[in-house]
Amino acid sequence: MLGYGYTDHGSRTLTEDDPFGRQQPGPCAPHLAAMAENERLAFATAGIEGVALRYGMFYGRDMSMIVEMLRKRRAPVPAGEDQPLPWVHLDDAAAATAAALTHGEAGTAYNIVDDEPCSWARMMAATAETFGAPAPRAMPGRLLRLGAPYRASIVLDTAMRASNTKAKDALGWKPAYPTYRERPAGVGGVSGTATLEQRDRASYSRPMGHDDLPTLELAFPGPERDRGVAAILGGQKTALTGLLEIFEHAGESVPVTGQRFAVLDSQGRPAVTIELVDVRVVPMKEIDDDFARAEGRGYCDVAQWRAAHEEFFRSDGVSEFLGRTPVVDDDTLVVAERFRVVESDEKS
């Protein structure tokens, strides 16, 4: 479906007659080119009678990957955004594929989507609630775009409603799960009217294990994060500082002594596990030279630490997240954390 373009299509409902695979600049250009080429090959390759199925974004059945991302706080949603997007349950996608093999007309495209669109934020929130995962973090659009530019093109830039009428009429297909909320009776062993949440809870459930730690991301992916991870691994970085107001605004509890985190690298992979050995909420004026140097960023004294942190706390990204520019002075409360690296033989 995204071949119609990563853009705001407004309130109109797209059909198969709308332009598909048109190029647009930005991180999505290769994806659009690939989708356009796939359809060209299906329709133009000699010796085959090809059809094109334009699927919505998949959900249902095995939600394990998304659930794991939610448990580890790695599936952020945009703050304040609620753009409609086309989705389709995997069972319905499979049924449409089978129907197309029998009833599809060569050289024809069909939209395979639910009857109702749903935003990324609503889908992630519903999934988190179902599986007892933490609610997804709401992230300012600017930060999401910096950290995950392709995902941002979908959840920030794209608004799309699509018609499935042609597939219903021509293929004799209709979604058994017409929206992400509704499910027919008896699906997945759940009696009565079963929701997405109930149905997929029945097919995926497991306790959190030692690898299911909350994650910690230093800065944005790239050189700055790589330097931070390297400083932890090298022993130069043994402290972290956060603005208490950010924790409060995000609805997150202040970490506690003994809590462990998996620190992620620029590829989103766990690079090292740390354990907090001291956590204090203090005014900025109580940070000393020793703590400043323990942050491992080359600060010679607390004055350098203070200048860098005041600049960050007043930055556009933080101001956008909080909805205002915070007051930063001697009495501003920060969360000062000291940690140690957990060696591999301690993790079990």
matplotlib code that plots the C-alpha trace (Angstrom):
import matplotlib.pyplot as plt

x = [0.0, 2.8, 3.6, 0.9, 3.4, 4.7, 2.7, -0.6, -3.3, -5.9, -9.5, -10.0, -9.9, -7.4, -8.3, -6.2, -6.7, -4.5, -0.9, 1.4, 5.2, 5.7, 9.1, 9.6, 12.8, 13.9, 14.7, 11.7, 12.8, 14.4, 11.3, 9.0, 11.3, 11.3, 7.5, 7.0, 9.5, 7.9, 4.5, 6.2, 7.8, 4.6, 2.7, 5.3, 7.4, 6.9, 5.4, 3.5, 0.1, 0.8, -1.4, -0.3, -1.6, -1.1, -1.1, -1.6, 0.8, 0.6, -0.6, -2.0, -0.9, 2.8, 3.1, 6.2, 8.7, 6.5, 5.8, 9.6, 10.2, 7.5, 8.8, 12.3, 10.8, 12.1, 8.8, 8.2, 5.1, 4.9, 3.7, 0.4, 0.2, -2.7, -2.4, -4.6, -2.7, -3.9, -3.4, -4.4, -4.4, -2.0, -4.8, -6.7, -3.6, -3.1, -6.8, -6.6, -3.5, -5.2, -8.3, -6.1, -4.5, -8.0, -9.9, -7.3, -7.2, -3.8, -2.2, -4.5, -3.7, -5.9, -5.7, -5.7, -6.6, -8.9, -12.2, -10.9, -7.5, -5.7, -2.9, 0.5, 0.1, -3.3, -2.0, 1.1, -0.9, -3.5, -0.7, 1.2, -2.0, -2.8, 0.5, 1.2, 4.1, 4.9, 3.0, 5.0, 7.1, 5.7, 8.6, 8.7, 8.5, 11.9, 13.6, 11.8, 12.9, 16.5, 16.6, 14.5, 14.0, 12.3, 9.8, 9.2, 8.3, 5.4, 4.1, 4.7, 4.5, 1.9, -1.8, -3.7, -7.1, -7.6, -10.5, -10.8, -14.0, -12.3, -10.7, -14.0, -16.0, -13.4, -11.8, -14.8, -12.7, -13.5, -11.6, -12.6, -11.1, -12.5, -10.8, -8.0, -10.6, -13.1, -12.7, -15.3, -16.4, -14.1, -10.8, -7.7, -9.8, -11.5, -15.2, -17.6, -16.5, -12.7, -10.5, -7.1, -5.7, -7.5, -6.8, -3.1, -2.7, -3.7, -1.0, 1.9, 2.7, 5.9, 7.6, 10.4, 13.8, 17.3, 17.6, 14.4, 16.0, 14.8, 17.0, 19.1, 20.0, 22.7, 22.1, 21.1, 22.5, 25.8, 29.2, 27.9, 26.2, 29.2, 31.6, 29.3, 29.1, 32.9, 33.4, 31.3, 33.1, 36.4, 35.6, 35.7, 31.9, 30.3, 27.7, 24.5, 22.4, 18.7, 16.4, 13.7, 11.1, 11.6, 10.9, 7.8, 6.5, 7.0, 5.2, 8.4, 9.6, 13.0, 15.4, 16.4, 19.6, 20.2, 18.2, 19.8, 19.7, 20.8, 22.7, 22.1, 24.5, 23.8, 22.3, 19.8, 21.6, 22.5, 26.1, 26.6, 24.6, 24.9, 23.6, 22.8, 24.8, 23.6, 20.7, 20.0, 17.6, 19.5, 19.5, 22.1, 24.2, 25.0, 26.8, 30.5, 33.7, 34.0, 30.6, 31.1, 34.3, 32.6, 30.2, 33.2, 32.6, 35.9, 34.6, 37.5, 35.2, 31.6, 31.5, 32.0, 29.4, 27.0, 27.4, 26.8, 23.8, 22.2, 22.5, 21.0, 18.1, 17.2, 17.5, 14.7, 14.2, 13.7, 11.5, 9.3, 8.9, 8.0, 5.9, 7.9, 11.5, 12.4, 13.9, 17.5, 19.2, 21.0, 17.8, 16.7, 16.4, 18.3, 18.5, 22.2, 23.0, 26.2, 26.5, 28.8, 29.2, 27.7, 30.1, 28.8, 29.1, 26.9, 23.9, 22.3]
y = [0.0, 2.4, 2.4, 5.0, 7.4, 8.3, 11.4, 12.8, 11.7, 13.7, 12.4, 10.7, 6.9, 5.5, 3.0, 0.9, 3.6, 6.0, 6.4, 3.8, 3.8, 7.4, 8.6, 11.1, 12.3, 11.1, 7.9, 6.1, 6.5, 3.0, 1.4, 3.1, 2.2, -1.5, -1.6, -0.1, -2.5, -5.5, -4.6, -4.0, -7.4, -9.1, -7.5, -7.5, -10.6, -12.9, -16.3, -15.5, -14.0, -11.9, -10.0, -7.5, -7.6, -4.3, -5.4, -3.1, -3.3, -6.7, -7.5, -10.6, -14.2, -13.9, -10.6, -11.7, -9.3, -6.3, -7.4, -7.8, -4.3, -2.9, -4.7, -3.2, 0.2, 0.1, 0.9, 4.6, 6.4, 10.0, 12.5, 14.1, 12.4, 10.1, 9.5, 6.8, 3.9, 0.8, -2.6, -6.2, -9.2, -11.9, -14.5, -12.2, -11.5, -15.3, -15.8, -13.0, -14.5, -17.8, -16.1, -14.2, -17.4, -18.6, -15.4, -12.7, -11.2, -11.0, -7.5, -6.3, -4.9, -5.3, -3.5, -6.0, -4.0, -3.9, -2.1, 0.6, 2.3, 2.6, 4.8, 3.5, 4.9, 3.2, -0.2, -0.1, 1.0, -1.8, -4.4, -3.1, -3.2, -6.7, -8.3, -6.3, -4.4, -0.9, 1.7, 2.9, 6.0, 9.1, 10.7, 14.2, 14.0, 15.6, 13.0, 10.1, 11.5, 11.7, 8.2, 6.3, 8.2, 5.4, 4.7, 8.5, 8.6, 6.2, 7.4, 11.1, 11.8, 9.3, 9.5, 6.9, 5.4, 2.7, 0.9, -2.9, -2.9, -4.2, -7.2, -8.0, -7.9, -9.5, -12.1, -13.1, -12.2, -10.2, -9.7, -12.0, -9.4, -6.1, -3.9, -4.3, -4.4, -6.9, -10.7, -13.4, -15.9, -18.7, -17.4, -18.7, -20.6, -17.5, -17.7, -15.0, -11.9, -12.0, -8.9, -8.8, -8.5, -11.7, -13.7, -13.0, -13.3, -16.9, -17.5, -15.6, -15.4, -16.0, -14.6, -12.1, -13.7, -12.4, -11.0, -9.0, -5.9, -2.4, -0.7, 2.4, 4.5, 7.1, 10.0, 9.2, 6.3, 7.3, 8.5, 10.1, 6.9, 4.8, 7.0, 6.6, 2.8, 2.6, 4.8, 2.4, -0.6, 1.1, 2.0, 5.8, 6.3, 5.3, 8.0, 9.3, 12.4, 13.0, 15.9, 14.9, 16.8, 14.5, 11.4, 13.0, 14.2, 10.7, 9.1, 7.0, 6.2, 7.3, 4.3, 2.6, 1.3, -2.3, -1.9, -3.2, -2.0, -3.2, -0.4, -0.4, 0.3, 2.3, -0.8, -1.2, -4.3, -4.8, -3.9, -4.0, -4.5, -2.0, -2.0, 1.1, 1.4, 4.9, 7.0, 10.5, 13.2, 16.4, 20.1, 20.8, 22.9, 19.7, 18.0, 18.0, 17.7, 13.9, 13.1, 15.4, 13.5, 10.1, 10.9, 10.0, 12.8, 14.6, 17.2, 18.6, 20.0, 20.6, 23.9, 22.1, 19.5, 22.3, 24.2, 21.1, 19.9, 23.3, 23.5, 20.0, 20.6, 23.8, 22.2, 22.2, 18.4, 18.6, 21.7, 20.0, 16.9, 18.9, 21.4, 24.3, 25.2, 24.1, 26.4, 25.4, 26.9, 25.9, 24.5, 22.4, 18.8, 16.1, 12.3, 11.5, 7.8, 5.9, 2.4, -0.5, -2.9, -6.3, -9.0, -11.9, -14.5, -12.4, -12.1, -15.4]
z = [0.0, 0.7, -3.0, -3.3, -1.7, 1.7, 2.0, 3.4, 1.0, 2.9, 3.5, 0.1, -0.2, -2.6, -5.2, -7.6, -10.2, -8.2, -9.3, -7.7, -7.4, -8.3, -7.1, -4.3, -2.6, 0.7, 2.5, 0.9, -2.7, -2.9, -1.4, -3.9, -6.8, -5.7, -5.4, -8.8, -10.3, -8.7, -10.3, -13.7, -13.6, -12.6, -15.4, -18.2, -17.8, -20.7, -20.0, -16.8, -16.0, -13.0, -10.5, -7.9, -4.3, -2.5, 1.1, 4.1, 7.0, 8.6, 12.1, 14.0, 14.5, 15.6, 17.3, 19.2, 17.5, 18.2, 21.7, 22.4, 21.0, 23.3, 26.3, 25.7, 25.0, 21.4, 19.6, 20.1, 18.8, 17.6, 20.2, 19.2, 15.8, 14.9, 11.1, 9.5, 8.0, 6.1, 7.9, 7.2, 9.4, 8.2, 8.0, 5.7, 3.6, 3.1, 2.2, -0.4, -1.9, -2.3, -3.8, -6.3, -7.6, -8.6, -9.4, -10.1, -13.5, -15.2, -15.2, -12.4, -9.0, -5.8, -2.5, 0.4, 3.5, 6.5, 6.2, 8.6, 8.8, 12.2, 13.3, 14.3, 17.8, 18.4, 17.1, 19.3, 22.4, 21.9, 21.5, 24.6, 26.8, 25.7, 26.5, 29.7, 28.0, 29.0, 27.1, 24.1, 24.6, 22.9, 21.1, 19.5, 15.8, 15.4, 17.6, 15.8, 12.5, 13.6, 15.2, 12.7, 9.4, 7.5, 10.3, 10.6, 6.9, 7.7, 11.0, 10.6, 6.9, 5.7, 6.1, 3.9, 3.5, 0.9, -0.6, -0.7, -2.8, -5.9, -4.1, -2.5, -5.8, -8.1, -5.8, -3.8, -0.7, 2.4, 5.6, 8.3, 10.6, 9.2, 11.8, 14.3, 17.1, 15.9, 15.7, 14.9, 17.6, 18.6, 17.1, 18.8, 21.4, 22.7, 23.0, 22.0, 20.2, 20.3, 19.9, 18.3, 21.8, 23.1, 20.0, 19.9, 23.7, 23.2, 20.6, 22.3, 26.0, 27.9, 31.0, 30.9, 31.1, 31.9, 28.4, 28.6, 30.3, 29.7, 27.2, 27.4, 24.3, 24.5, 22.2, 18.6, 16.5, 15.0, 16.2, 19.4, 20.6, 19.5, 21.6, 24.6, 24.3, 23.8, 26.9, 29.0, 27.6, 28.2, 31.8, 31.2, 31.5, 34.8, 35.3, 33.6, 34.1, 33.2, 33.6, 36.2, 34.3, 31.3, 33.4, 34.9, 31.5, 30.0, 32.9, 33.7, 37.2, 38.3, 38.1, 41.3, 42.7, 41.5, 38.3, 35.2, 31.6, 28.2, 26.5, 22.8, 20.0, 16.8, 15.2, 18.1, 19.4, 23.1, 23.5, 27.3, 30.4, 33.2, 36.8, 38.7, 42.0, 43.1, 42.0, 43.4, 42.5, 43.3, 42.2, 39.5, 42.0, 43.9, 41.0, 41.6, 39.6, 40.4, 39.0, 35.9, 35.0, 35.6, 32.7, 30.4, 28.0, 28.6, 31.0, 33.1, 35.8, 36.7, 34.8, 31.5, 32.5, 33.4, 30.2, 28.0, 30.0, 30.1, 26.3, 25.9, 28.3, 26.5, 23.0, 20.5, 20.9, 24.6, 24.3, 21.7, 23.9, 27.0, 25.1, 26.5, 27.2, 30.7, 33.3, 33.9, 36.9, 40.2, 41.6, 38.5, 39.6, 37.7, 38.1, 38.7, 38.2, 38.7, 37.3, 36.8, 33.9, 34.5, 33.4, 31.2, 34.0, 36.3, 33.9, 35.0]

ax = plt.figure().add_subplot(projection="3d")
ax.plot(x, y, z, "-o")
ax.set_aspect("equal")
plt.show()
